[in-house]
Structure formats: C-alpha cells, structure tokens
Amino acid sequence: MTQKYALNINGKEHTVEADPDTPLLYVLRDEVGLNNPHFGCGLGQCGACTVHLDGQPARSCRRPISEIGSKKIVTLAGLGTPDHPHPLQTAYVEEQVPQCAYCINGWIMTAAAFLRDKKKPTDEEIRTALRTVKCRCGTHMAILRAVKRAAAMMG
C-alpha cells in the first residue's frame, strides 16, 4: 500500500507516493528522476548509491523511504552546480579521475562528508575514510590524489 512522503532533496521539496519499503534509491531515480545516485550492488557494499542524509553519508539502496522522515537528502547533483562545483568535483576533473564514472557518486559523497569534518587529512586518513567504496576500473590512486587536492582547496 503506497503512502505519500514529503522529501527535501537538494534543497527542494518533493512529494512522492511509494510503498514504505521502497529503497530511497528507487524513489530518487524512478519517482524524482535523478540519475545519481547509481544502483551498484543493491547490498550497500559498493557505495554507488551514496547520498547524504542530514550531512551524513548513507547507502540509499538499503534505506527504506519510510525511514527518511524529515532528513535533508543531498545527492551528487546537489553538492555543487556547473557554475560553482564542489571542490571534489573540480579536483576529479583536474585529476582526470573518471573512467566509466559509475562509482564516482559514492566516492565523492563519502569524501565530501569526510572532508567537511577533517580539514587537513593525511593519506592514511583519506584511505581509511574511503575504504568502504569500490571502483572496478582501478582508479584508486587518481581518486586519492583528487581527494587530497580537494582538501587543499578547502583548507
């Protein structure tokens, strides 16, 4: 049985109708029409579906819409704009990170929350913070360089 949900997504109010057990990922993609986050593993292990809920990274493939409540949802599209990109988005372009780009959503959203709280991270702290996100193309070293570059831009 579907219910109505009022959601704040990237600073805009949306009303959707969904079954309470529907994962937030499906609501964002199918009901709201966002093309980020991505479906990766469906188990919350790869990170491609990562969004921020009240500023904290969360795997949207495993989070039912009924648990969202009044939390503010930020997706990669809400992190920055084409005219004013987030430093991580700029650093990813400058370091030429994207290959298939499927996982970028998870890496950037996880790193953005980390860098918000850690202004001058060490290489080890960056690796530890990002240990739960997966990239099948093997661009890990470029990703780490981009996060370090973004930290310098933000610091």
C-alpha positions as CSV (number, residue, x, y, z in Angstrom):
1,M,0.0,0.0,0.0
2,T,1.6,3.3,-1.1
3,Q,1.9,6.3,1.1
4,K,2.8,10.0,0.4
5,Y,6.2,11.2,1.5
6,A,7.4,14.8,1.7
7,L,11.1,14.9,0.9
8,N,13.7,17.7,0.9
9,I,16.1,16.7,-1.9
10,N,18.9,19.0,-2.8
11,G,17.1,21.9,-1.1
12,K,13.8,21.4,-3.0
13,E,10.6,20.0,-1.7
14,H,9.2,16.9,-3.4
15,T,6.1,14.8,-2.7
16,V,6.2,11.2,-3.8
17,E,4.0,8.2,-3.4
18,A,5.7,4.9,-2.7
19,D,5.4,1.7,-0.7
20,P,7.1,2.2,2.7
21,D,9.7,-0.5,2.0
22,T,10.8,1.1,-1.3
23,P,14.5,1.9,-1.1
24,L,15.3,5.6,-1.2
25,L,17.5,4.9,-4.3
26,Y,14.5,3.8,-6.3
27,V,12.4,6.8,-5.2
28,L,15.2,9.2,-6.2
29,R,15.7,7.7,-9.6
30,D,12.2,6.5,-10.6
31,E,9.9,9.0,-8.8
32,V,12.1,12.1,-8.7
33,G,14.0,11.5,-11.9
34,L,17.6,11.9,-10.7
35,N,20.3,9.9,-12.5
36,N,22.6,10.0,-9.5
37,P,22.9,8.0,-7.2
38,H,23.5,4.7,-9.1
39,F,22.4,1.2,-8.4
40,G,25.6,-0.9,-7.9
41,C,25.3,-4.0,-5.7
42,G,22.0,-3.5,-4.0
43,L,23.6,-4.6,-0.8
44,G,25.1,-1.3,0.5
45,Q,28.6,-2.6,-0.1
46,C,29.9,-0.7,-3.1
47,G,28.9,2.8,-2.4
48,A,27.5,3.8,-5.8
49,C,24.2,4.7,-4.2
50,T,25.6,7.0,-1.5
51,V,23.7,10.2,-0.6
52,H,23.8,12.5,2.4
53,L,21.1,12.3,5.0
54,D,21.4,15.4,7.2
55,G,25.0,15.6,6.1
56,Q,26.0,12.0,6.8
57,P,26.7,9.5,4.0
58,A,24.1,6.8,3.7
59,R,23.6,3.9,1.3
60,S,20.3,4.7,-0.4
61,C,19.8,1.2,-1.8
62,R,19.3,-0.2,1.7
63,R,17.4,2.7,3.3
64,P,13.6,2.4,3.0
65,I,11.7,5.6,2.2
66,S,9.7,5.1,5.4
67,E,12.9,5.8,7.5
68,I,13.8,9.1,5.9
69,G,11.3,11.3,7.8
70,S,12.4,15.0,7.7
71,K,16.1,14.3,6.9
72,K,17.5,16.5,4.3
73,I,18.7,14.5,1.3
74,V,21.7,15.7,-0.8
75,T,22.8,13.8,-3.9
76,L,25.8,14.4,-6.1
77,A,23.6,16.8,-8.2
78,G,23.0,18.9,-5.1
79,L,26.7,19.0,-3.9
80,G,27.7,21.7,-6.4
81,T,26.5,23.3,-9.6
82,P,28.1,23.6,-13.0
83,D,28.9,27.2,-12.3
84,H,30.0,26.5,-8.7
85,P,31.2,22.9,-8.4
86,H,32.2,21.4,-5.1
87,P,36.0,21.3,-4.7
88,L,35.8,17.5,-5.1
89,Q,34.0,17.8,-8.4
90,T,36.7,20.2,-9.6
91,A,39.5,18.0,-8.3
92,Y,38.1,15.0,-10.0
93,V,38.1,16.8,-13.4
94,E,41.6,18.2,-12.8
95,E,43.0,14.8,-11.8
96,Q,41.1,13.2,-14.7
97,V,39.7,10.5,-12.4
98,P,36.6,9.3,-14.3
99,Q,36.8,6.2,-16.4
100,C,33.5,4.5,-16.5
101,A,32.3,7.0,-13.8
102,Y,29.8,4.6,-12.3
103,C,31.3,4.7,-8.8
104,I,32.1,8.4,-8.7
105,N,28.9,9.2,-6.9
106,G,29.9,7.0,-3.9
107,W,33.5,8.3,-3.8
108,I,32.6,12.0,-3.9
109,M,29.7,11.8,-1.5
110,T,31.7,9.8,1.0
111,A,34.7,12.1,0.6
112,A,32.6,15.3,0.9
113,A,31.3,14.2,4.3
114,F,34.8,13.2,5.4
115,L,36.4,16.5,4.3
116,R,33.7,18.6,5.9
117,D,34.9,17.2,9.3
118,K,38.6,16.7,8.5
119,K,40.3,19.8,7.0
120,K,43.9,18.5,6.5
121,P,43.8,14.7,6.3
122,T,46.8,12.5,5.9
123,D,47.0,10.0,3.1
124,E,46.2,7.2,5.6
125,E,43.2,9.1,6.9
126,I,41.8,9.5,3.4
127,R,42.4,5.8,2.6
128,T,40.6,4.8,5.9
129,A,37.7,7.1,5.3
130,L,37.2,5.8,1.8
131,R,37.8,2.1,2.5
132,T,34.1,1.1,2.0
133,V,33.7,2.5,-1.5
134,K,34.6,0.3,-4.5
135,C,35.9,1.1,-8.0
136,R,36.1,-1.6,-10.5
137,C,38.1,0.4,-13.0
138,G,41.1,0.7,-10.6
139,T,41.3,4.5,-10.5
140,H,42.0,4.4,-6.7
141,M,45.3,6.4,-7.0
142,A,43.7,9.1,-9.0
143,I,40.8,9.3,-6.6
144,L,43.2,9.6,-3.7
145,R,45.0,12.4,-5.5
146,A,41.7,14.2,-6.2
147,V,40.6,14.0,-2.6
148,K,43.9,15.3,-1.4
149,R,43.7,18.2,-4.0
150,A,40.1,19.0,-2.9
151,A,41.3,19.0,0.8
152,A,43.9,21.6,-0.1
153,M,41.4,23.7,-2.0
154,M,39.0,23.6,1.0
155,G,41.7,24.1,3.7
